């Protein structure tokens, strides 16, 4: 009667052998995933916070400069020595006179509860082919008809400063880093999820 010989013990696996004990196959644990996304997400969030603190001021300032440079497109009234216009309580107005007369012109409100102050604008504009320089800002808080007289000026022009460019610039400076921050937050979350899942499979 014949019989099969028992299996022979082949010994313990040598270091570095791809097989485990007793010849069973050994699979190395899968690599942990998600670390790159976690690092990029953290760095991106920090960068977005820094940009959020700085960018609105820069873009807002650029918008204000653009508003000031385009003041000649916002002329609400023109006159000779005296000019009248309908003032809005939320408006910001600047009065211009010919550039060669700006140094000697003396302006004052003669009708309305508004007052004049030193101009915030410094750039000259062109009105009806003539170079005009800012001499006063017209300040007030009521909507009414305002008349300003400028002794020593042969022409006057009132420009309304809307501030729209500054608001749009500041808004863009807020929205862009917030959107970037949301993107990097999602990247960080996906990296953490990938890290946890790869750890469970070890």
Secondary structure, 3 states (H helix, E strand, C coil): CCCCCCCCCCCCCCCCCCECHHHCECCCCCCCCCHHHHHHHHHHHHHHHHHHHHHHHHHHHHHHHHHHHCHHHHEEEEECCEEEEEECCCCEEEEEEEHHHCCCCEEEEEECCCEEEECCCCCCEEECCEEEEEEEEEECCCCEEEEEEEECCCCEEEEEECCHHHHHHHHHHHHHHHHHHHHHHHHHHHHHHHHHHHHHCC
